Amino acid sequence: MLQVSYIRDNREQVLERLAVKNFKQTELVDEIIQLDDKRRQTQTSMDNVSAEANSAAKQIGDLMRAGKKDEAETIKAKTGAWKEDIKKLSEQLAFIEEELYQKQVLLPNLPHSSVPKGLTPEENEVVLENGSKPTLPADALPHWELAAKYNLIDFELGVKITGAGFPVYKNKGAKLQRALINFFIDEAEKAGYSEVSVPLMVNEASGFGTGQLPDKEGQMYHVGVDNLYLIPTAEVPITNLYRDVILKGEDLPVKNCGHTPCFRREAGSYGAHVRGLNRLHQFDKVEIVQVVQPDRSYEVLEQMSAHVQGLLQKLGLPYRVLRLCGGDMGFASALTYDMETWSAAQQRWLEVSSVSNFETFQSNRLKLRFRNTEGKTQLAHTLNGSALALPRIVATLLENNQTEKGIRIPEVLVPYTKFEWID
């Protein structure tokens, strides 16, 4: 959530950056400023009446002690009117503040100055490519056929139990899932992240704190009776560990990692590009989250991006890094890098990670602060990244490593899988 003071002091810059994000409701900016003017005026009026009432109370006391009862009673007669004025102004102020808040939460985060303009994923900026795309034989199979051939994943059984997008992993397919999770967690811990195990459902306050609500209700599974939401990513519960917390400056950066299943409705997702593991309603992911000093957040973003790239390099997967354009960014993000791996059988890039800096957008909603060297509290910066999401990693591992002998397991995973081949 953008701070009202920042919107007031930087109106033109706010409008300019919102245009990069292709945000259309720009009238909200002036409405917020006007409501803040009204809030300030109402607060000033209430303060003035309260000061007058307090002064009168002191006067009444002085007059009574001086034996001037009649004069004291005359002033006392006015106190009822002041109390009524204060009550009305307090009610007006609460109404204005709520209206201001409701408009404030509709504004997305401002994109960083490096974010390119654009409307679609095709306009994202390719930052780098790494690795060579494997050349497969003409009869190479896509991962969903490999999964059936080697009895790794049963998509139809998942449909029977729940519905489309909820696969059942079997045999070496299930072991590969577990191996990847353990490998990613171990690598995160080597990089200084502390593992946490968090709930898979969150309340509205948590969803609001990280920016999923009120922006993404349609993409989240809602448990109506209890008014809880299944998490779309571990980012939500992990970051909310620090809601309403004031950290010590020397405790930053805070670094957490965690594995969870993730649940996304993905309404309207159909077609060939969502076959198999390409798009699921439930999938596993290891998330990394940092809370940092504001002046270090973009340095940390590059470090987190490098960590994710290191995982892809160790798995031997060709990948590229994209800087998302304004129109393809998330509501809460200031800058996002997407990592995509090359699917050799499908001949297309598959997104496997997003790494984002939210600056103070989430921390303002979360009231997540730290004490600086002067002892004053200020908002921290929050960042997170997928390190990594499993489905498309599994898809590209299966496709890119298929041979006549079977599917070769990357060397770094063998200590976790306890096998070198799927055959």
C-alpha positions in Angstrom: 0.0 0.0 0.0 1.4 3.4 -1.0 1.8 5.9 1.8 -0.6 8.9 1.5 2.3 11.3 2.3 4.3 9.9 -0.6 1.3 10.3 -3.0 0.8 13.9 -1.9 4.5 14.9 -2.3 5.1 13.0 -5.5 1.8 13.3 -7.4 3.3 13.6 -10.9 5.8 10.8 -10.4 3.0 8.6 -9.0 0.9 9.2 -12.1 3.9 8.6 -14.4 4.8 5.3 -12.8 1.2 4.1 -12.7 1.0 4.7 -16.4 4.0 2.3 -16.9 1.9 -0.3 -15.0 -1.0 0.4 -17.3 -3.2 1.3 -14.3 -6.4 3.0 -15.6 -8.0 4.3 -12.4 -5.6 7.2 -12.1 -8.4 9.5 -10.8 -7.9 7.7 -7.5 -4.6 9.7 -7.0 -6.4 13.0 -6.8 -9.3 11.5 -4.9 -6.9 10.3 -2.2 -5.2 13.7 -2.0 -8.6 15.5 -1.7 -9.7 13.1 1.0 -6.5 13.6 2.8 -7.0 17.3 2.7 -10.5 16.8 4.1 -9.1 14.5 6.8 -6.5 17.1 7.8 -9.1 19.9 8.0 -11.5 17.8 10.1 -8.6 16.7 12.4 -7.7 20.4 12.8 -11.3 21.4 13.6 -11.6 18.6 16.2 -8.2 19.6 17.7 -9.3 23.2 18.0 -12.7 22.4 19.6 -10.9 20.0 22.0 -8.4 22.7 22.9 -11.2 25.2 23.5 -13.0 22.6 25.7 -9.8 21.9 27.7 -9.1 25.5 28.1 -12.7 26.1 29.4 -12.4 23.2 31.8 -9.3 24.8 33.3 -11.1 28.2 33.4 -14.1 26.6 35.2 -11.7 25.2 37.9 -10.0 28.5 38.4 -13.3 30.4 38.7 -14.7 27.9 41.2 -11.6 28.1 43.3 -11.9 31.9 43.2 -15.6 31.7 44.3 -17.0 33.0 41.0 -19.6 30.2 40.7 -21.9 32.1 38.4 -19.2 32.8 35.9 -18.1 29.2 36.1 -21.7 27.9 35.5 -22.0 30.2 32.4 -18.9 28.6 30.8 -20.0 25.1 31.9 -23.2 25.5 30.0 -21.2 25.6 26.8 -19.4 22.4 27.4 -22.3 20.2 26.2 -22.2 21.9 22.8 -18.4 21.3 22.6 -18.8 17.6 23.5 -21.4 17.3 20.8 -19.2 19.0 18.3 -16.2 16.8 19.2 -18.4 13.7 18.8 -19.7 14.7 15.4 -16.2 15.7 14.2 -14.8 12.3 15.5 -17.5 10.4 13.5 -16.8 12.5 10.4 -13.1 11.8 10.8 -13.6 8.1 11.1 -15.8 8.1 8.0 -13.3 10.1 6.0 -10.4 7.9 7.1 -12.2 4.7 6.1 -13.1 6.2 2.7 -9.5 7.2 2.2 -8.3 3.8 3.2 -10.7 2.0 0.8 -9.3 4.1 -2.1 -5.7 3.8 -1.0 -5.8 -0.1 -1.1 -6.9 0.0 -4.8 -3.6 1.6 -6.0 -1.0 -1.0 -7.0 2.6 -0.6 -6.1 4.7 1.8 -8.3 7.1 0.0 -10.7 10.8 0.7 -10.4 12.4 3.1 -12.9 14.0 0.1 -14.7 10.7 -1.6 -15.4 10.0 -1.4 -19.2 6.7 -0.2 -20.6 4.5 -2.9 -22.1 1.2 -4.7 -22.0 1.8 -8.3 -22.6 4.4 -11.1 -21.7 5.8 -10.7 -25.2 7.1 -7.2 -24.2 9.1 -8.5 -21.2 12.8 -7.7 -21.4 15.2 -10.6 -21.7 18.1 -9.9 -19.3 20.2 -13.0 -20.0 20.1 -16.6 -21.3 22.3 -19.4 -19.9 23.0 -22.9 -21.1 22.5 -24.7 -24.4 19.2 -26.0 -25.6 19.4 -29.8 -25.9 18.7 -31.4 -29.2 16.3 -34.3 -28.9 15.5 -37.1 -31.4 12.5 -36.7 -33.6 10.5 -39.2 -31.6 11.1 -37.4 -28.3 8.1 -37.3 -26.0 6.5 -34.4 -24.0 6.6 -34.9 -20.3 2.9 -36.0 -20.0 3.6 -38.9 -22.3 6.9 -39.7 -20.4 5.0 -39.6 -17.2 2.6 -42.3 -18.5 5.3 -44.4 -20.1 7.3 -44.6 -16.9 4.3 -44.6 -14.5 5.4 -41.4 -12.8 2.3 -39.2 -12.7 -1.4 -40.1 -13.1 -3.4 -37.1 -14.3 -6.6 -39.0 -14.8 -6.5 -40.5 -11.3 -6.2 -36.9 -10.0 -9.3 -35.9 -12.0 -11.2 -38.8 -10.4 -10.2 -37.8 -6.9 -10.5 -34.1 -7.1 -10.6 -32.6 -10.7 -8.3 -31.4 -13.4 -5.0 -29.8 -12.2 -4.6 -32.1 -9.2 -2.2 -34.9 -10.4 -1.2 -38.0 -8.5 2.6 -38.6 -8.3 3.7 -42.2 -8.2 6.8 -44.4 -7.7 9.9 -42.6 -9.0 7.7 -39.5 -9.8 6.8 -39.1 -6.2 10.5 -39.7 -5.1 11.6 -37.0 -7.6 9.2 -34.5 -6.1 10.5 -35.2 -2.6 14.1 -35.1 -3.8 13.7 -31.7 -5.4 12.0 -30.3 -2.3 14.8 -31.5 -0.1 17.5 -30.3 -2.5 15.9 -26.8 -2.8 15.6 -26.5 1.0 19.1 -27.6 1.6 20.4 -25.1 -0.9 18.4 -22.3 0.7 19.8 -23.2 4.1 23.3 -23.1 2.7 22.5 -19.6 1.5 21.6 -18.5 5.0 17.8 -19.0 5.0 16.1 -20.4 8.0 13.4 -23.0 7.3 9.9 -22.5 8.6 6.8 -24.7 8.3 3.7 -22.6 8.0 -0.1 -23.1 7.8 -1.6 -23.8 4.4 -4.6 -21.6 5.1 -4.6 -17.9 5.9 -7.1 -15.3 7.1 -8.1 -12.1 5.3 -5.6 -10.0 7.3 -2.8 -12.2 6.0 -4.1 -12.1 2.4 -4.4 -8.3 2.6 -0.9 -7.9 4.2 0.9 -9.3 1.2 -1.4 -7.9 -1.5 -3.4 -10.9 -2.6 -6.5 -9.3 -1.2 -8.5 -7.4 -2.5 -6.7 -8.0 -5.8 -6.7 -11.8 -6.4 -9.8 -13.2 -4.7 -10.9 -14.9 -7.9 -7.6 -16.8 -8.1 -7.7 -18.2 -4.5 -9.6 -21.1 -3.0 -11.9 -19.7 -0.3 -13.1 -21.8 2.7 -16.4 -20.0 3.1 -17.6 -21.3 6.4 -14.4 -20.2 8.2 -13.6 -17.3 5.9 -10.1 -18.7 5.2 -8.0 -18.9 2.0 -5.8 -21.7 0.8 -2.4 -20.2 0.2 -1.5 -19.4 -3.5 2.2 -19.3 -2.4 4.2 -19.7 0.9 5.1 -16.0 0.5 1.8 -15.1 2.2 2.2 -17.0 5.6 5.9 -16.6 5.7 5.9 -12.8 5.2 2.9 -12.5 7.6 5.1 -14.0 10.4 6.3 -10.4 10.7 2.9 -8.6 10.6 2.7 -5.9 13.4 6.3 -6.5 14.3 9.1 -4.0 15.0 12.4 -5.6 14.3 15.8 -4.4 15.5 18.0 -2.9 12.8 20.8 -5.3 13.7 18.5 -8.3 13.1 18.1 -7.5 9.4 18.2 -9.1 6.9 15.6 -11.7 8.0 15.9 -14.7 5.7 13.3 -17.5 5.7 12.6 -20.4 3.4 9.7 -22.9 3.4 8.1 -25.7 1.4 4.4 -25.8 0.9 1.8 -27.0 -1.5 0.2 -24.0 -3.3 -3.4 -23.7 -4.5 -4.5 -21.6 -7.4 -7.9 -21.7 -9.2 -6.3 -20.5 -12.5 -9.8 -19.8 -13.8 -10.1 -19.8 -17.6 -6.9 -21.8 -18.2 -7.4 -24.1 -21.1 -5.6 -25.3 -24.3 -2.4 -27.1 -25.3 -0.1 -24.9 -23.3 -1.6 -26.0 -20.0 -1.3 -29.7 -20.6 0.3 -32.0 -18.1 2.4 -30.1 -15.5 2.3 -26.8 -17.4 -0.5 -25.4 -15.2 -1.9 -26.9 -12.1 -4.4 -26.0 -9.3 -2.2 -27.6 -6.7 1.6 -27.8 -6.8 4.6 -27.8 -4.5 7.1 -24.9 -4.2 10.0 -23.8 -2.1 9.8 -20.1 -1.3 12.6 -17.7 -0.1 11.6 -14.5 1.7 13.7 -11.6 3.0 13.0 -8.6 5.1 15.8 -6.0 4.6 17.0 -2.5 5.1 15.5 -0.2 2.3 18.9 0.9 1.0 19.9 -2.8 0.4 16.8 -4.2 -1.2 17.8 -4.0 -4.9 21.2 -5.5 -4.1 19.4 -8.3 -2.3 17.0 -8.8 -5.2 20.0 -9.5 -7.5 21.4 -11.9 -4.9 18.0 -13.8 -4.7 17.9 -13.9 -8.5 21.5 -15.3 -8.5 20.4 -18.0 -6.0 17.6 -19.2 -8.2 19.8 -19.2 -11.3 22.3 -21.2 -9.3 19.7 -23.9 -8.7 18.9 -24.1 -12.4 22.6 -24.3 -13.3 23.1 -27.2 -10.8 20.2 -29.0 -12.4 21.7 -28.5 -15.8 18.7 -26.7 -17.2 19.0 -24.0 -19.9 17.2 -20.9 -18.7 16.6 -17.2 -19.3 15.9 -14.3 -17.0 13.2 -11.7 -17.9 12.5 -8.3 -16.4 8.7 -8.1 -16.4 7.2 -5.1 -18.2 4.6 -2.9 -16.4 1.6 -4.7 -17.8 2.8 -8.1 -16.8 3.8 -7.3 -13.2 1.9 -8.3 -10.1 -0.2 -5.8 -8.1 2.2 -5.5 -5.2 5.6 -5.7 -7.0 8.0 -2.9 -7.7 10.3 -5.1 -9.8 10.0 -8.7 -10.8 12.4 -11.1 -12.5 10.9 -14.2 -14.1 13.1 -17.3 -14.7 12.1 -19.6 -17.5 13.5 -23.0 -18.5 13.6 -24.4 -22.0 11.3 -27.3 -22.6 13.0 -29.2 -25.4 10.1 -31.5 -26.3 7.5 -28.7 -26.3 10.0 -26.2 -27.9 8.9 -23.4 -25.6 10.0 -21.5 -22.5 8.3 -22.4 -19.2 8.2 -20.0 -16.2 9.6 -21.7 -13.1 10.3 -18.7 -10.7 9.4 -15.1 -10.0 11.7 -13.0 -7.8 10.2 -9.7 -6.6 11.0 -6.6 -4.6 7.9 -5.1 -3.0 9.8 -2.2 -1.4 7.5 -0.8 1.4 4.2 -1.8 -0.3 3.7 -5.0 1.8 5.3 -3.7 4.9 3.0 -0.7 5.0 0.0 -3.0 5.0 1.7 -5.4 7.4 2.9 -2.6 9.7 6.3 -4.3 9.5 8.9 -1.9 10.8 12.5 -1.8 12.2 14.4 0.6 14.4 17.1 2.4 12.5 20.4 3.5 14.0 18.7 6.7 15.3 16.2 4.6 17.2 13.3 5.7 15.0 11.0 3.2 13.4 10.6 2.9 9.6 9.1 0.5 7.1 11.3 -2.4 6.0 11.5 -3.7 2.4 10.2 -7.2 1.7 11.2 -9.5 -1.1 10.4 -13.1 -2.1 11.1 -15.6 -4.8 10.3 -19.1 -6.0 13.3 -21.3 -5.3 11.8 -23.3 -7.0 8.3 -24.2 -8.2 8.3 -27.9 -8.9 5.9 -28.7 -11.8 7.6 -27.1 -14.7 11.0 -28.0 -13.3 9.9 -31.7 -13.3 8.5 -31.2 -16.9 11.8 -29.9 -18.3 13.9 -32.4 -16.4 11.9 -35.3 -17.8 11.8 -33.9 -21.4 15.4 -32.6 -21.6 17.0 -35.7 -20.0 15.2 -38.4 -22.0 17.4 -40.9 -23.8 17.0 -44.3 -25.4 18.0 -45.8 -22.0 15.5 -43.8 -20.0 15.5 -40.5 -18.2 18.8 -39.4 -16.7 18.6 -37.8 -13.2 20.9 -34.7 -12.7 23.9 -35.6 -10.6 23.0 -33.2 -7.8 19.7 -35.0 -7.2 21.1 -38.5 -7.1 21.9 -38.4 -3.3 18.3 -37.4 -2.8 16.5 -39.8 -5.2 18.9 -42.7 -4.6 18.6 -43.6 -8.3 20.4 -42.3 -11.4 17.8 -43.3 -14.0 14.1 -43.5 -14.5 13.6 -46.6 -16.7 
